[in-house]
Amino acid sequence: MRKTLPPRKLAIYGGMLLGFLMLESPMIMVANKVDPMIMGVPFLFVWNLGWWAFLTGLFLVAYLTNWGSGSVPVPQRSR
């Protein structure tokens, strides 16, 4: 039987793949420009900072939704 991914988990994986592709692929050469300055910073730095912020936020959402485990953890008992 084939296991399917829930839509939330699929969206998180898709967002991670998109973010890493935009930072590490030859697509970075599209952003490798100094001419369009954004608030005095070259566009390449803004591009990297923007995708880094996107991935950081996505990892935070993934952590808060417990996307890596197969089941919901049982809360700790108080002693």
C-alpha atoms as a printed R data frame, in Angstrom:
   type eleno elety resid chain resno      x      y       z
1  ATOM     1    CA   MET     A     1  0.000  0.000   0.000
2  ATOM     2    CA   ARG     A     2  1.302  3.443  -0.873
3  ATOM     3    CA   LYS     A     3  1.599  6.010   1.900
4  ATOM     4    CA   THR     A     4  0.346  9.503   1.036
5  ATOM     5    CA   LEU     A     5  1.525 12.740   2.591
6  ATOM     6    CA   PRO     A     6 -0.923 15.124   4.236
7  ATOM     7    CA   PRO     A     7 -1.300 18.479   2.436
8  ATOM     8    CA   ARG     A     8  0.477 20.407   5.220
9  ATOM     9    CA   LYS     A     9  3.522 18.135   5.123
10 ATOM    10    CA   LEU     A    10  3.582 18.267   1.322
11 ATOM    11    CA   ALA     A    11  3.452 22.089   1.422
12 ATOM    12    CA   ILE     A    12  6.325 22.207   3.927
13 ATOM    13    CA   TYR     A    13  8.462 19.885   1.800
14 ATOM    14    CA   GLY     A    14  7.619 21.890  -1.324
15 ATOM    15    CA   GLY     A    15  8.514 25.165   0.379
16 ATOM    16    CA   MET     A    16 11.831 23.753   1.596
17 ATOM    17    CA   LEU     A    17 12.675 22.516  -1.870
18 ATOM    18    CA   LEU     A    18 11.769 25.871  -3.414
19 ATOM    19    CA   GLY     A    19 13.804 27.817  -0.857
20 ATOM    20    CA   PHE     A    20 16.895 25.667  -1.228
21 ATOM    21    CA   LEU     A    21 16.654 25.742  -5.023
22 ATOM    22    CA   MET     A    22 16.455 29.530  -5.041
23 ATOM    23    CA   LEU     A    23 19.506 29.807  -2.766
24 ATOM    24    CA   GLU     A    24 21.733 27.062  -4.172
25 ATOM    25    CA   SER     A    25 20.885 26.613  -7.857
26 ATOM    26    CA   PRO     A    26 22.136 28.648 -10.821
27 ATOM    27    CA   MET     A    27 19.009 30.757 -10.262
28 ATOM    28    CA   ILE     A    28 21.199 32.830  -7.950
29 ATOM    29    CA   MET     A    29 22.888 34.235 -11.050
30 ATOM    30    CA   VAL     A    30 19.627 36.008 -11.905
31 ATOM    31    CA   ALA     A    31 19.923 37.900  -8.628
32 ATOM    32    CA   ASN     A    32 23.672 38.510  -8.978
33 ATOM    33    CA   LYS     A    33 23.283 42.202  -9.691
34 ATOM    34    CA   VAL     A    34 24.579 45.224  -7.849
35 ATOM    35    CA   ASP     A    35 22.669 47.860  -9.789
36 ATOM    36    CA   PRO     A    36 19.214 47.655  -8.186
37 ATOM    37    CA   MET     A    37 20.018 48.840  -4.689
38 ATOM    38    CA   ILE     A    38 17.341 48.265  -2.053
39 ATOM    39    CA   MET     A    39 17.781 50.606   0.904
40 ATOM    40    CA   GLY     A    40 21.470 50.939   0.010
41 ATOM    41    CA   VAL     A    41 22.103 47.181  -0.122
42 ATOM    42    CA   PRO     A    42 22.892 45.284  -3.364
43 ATOM    43    CA   PHE     A    43 20.067 43.127  -4.676
44 ATOM    44    CA   LEU     A    44 22.043 39.884  -4.220
45 ATOM    45    CA   PHE     A    45 22.212 40.421  -0.449
46 ATOM    46    CA   VAL     A    46 18.502 41.212  -0.287
47 ATOM    47    CA   TRP     A    47 17.769 38.064  -2.370
48 ATOM    48    CA   ASN     A    48 19.771 35.852  -0.008
49 ATOM    49    CA   LEU     A    49 18.368 37.482   3.115
50 ATOM    50    CA   GLY     A    50 14.800 37.170   1.824
51 ATOM    51    CA   TRP     A    51 15.072 33.469   1.009
52 ATOM    52    CA   TRP     A    52 16.916 32.842   4.271
53 ATOM    53    CA   ALA     A    53 14.073 34.521   6.180
54 ATOM    54    CA   PHE     A    54 11.525 32.483   4.195
55 ATOM    55    CA   LEU     A    55 13.273 29.217   5.085
56 ATOM    56    CA   THR     A    56 13.704 30.219   8.729
57 ATOM    57    CA   GLY     A    57  9.987 30.972   9.012
58 ATOM    58    CA   LEU     A    58  9.114 27.742   7.231
59 ATOM    59    CA   PHE     A    59 11.309 25.702   9.574
60 ATOM    60    CA   LEU     A    60  9.636 27.413  12.538
61 ATOM    61    CA   VAL     A    61  6.192 26.473  11.201
62 ATOM    62    CA   ALA     A    62  7.429 22.922  10.577
63 ATOM    63    CA   TYR     A    63  8.759 22.679  14.129
64 ATOM    64    CA   LEU     A    64  5.567 24.035  15.682
65 ATOM    65    CA   THR     A    65  3.372 21.652  13.674
66 ATOM    66    CA   ASN     A    66  5.583 18.654  14.547
67 ATOM    67    CA   TRP     A    67  5.871 17.694  10.874
68 ATOM    68    CA   GLY     A    68  8.758 15.226  11.247
69 ATOM    69    CA   SER     A    69  7.179 12.595  13.453
70 ATOM    70    CA   GLY     A    70  4.660 10.000  12.428
71 ATOM    71    CA   SER     A    71  2.504 10.461  15.498
72 ATOM    72    CA   VAL     A    72  1.611 13.160  17.964
73 ATOM    73    CA   PRO     A    73  3.825 12.943  21.072
74 ATOM    74    CA   VAL     A    74  2.232 12.138  24.406
75 ATOM    75    CA   PRO     A    75  2.585 15.046  26.854
76 ATOM    76    CA   GLN     A    76  4.830 14.493  29.871
77 ATOM    77    CA   ARG     A    77  3.131 13.553  33.110
78 ATOM    78    CA   SER     A    78  3.604 15.938  36.002
79 ATOM    79    CA   ARG     A    79  5.152 14.325  39.075
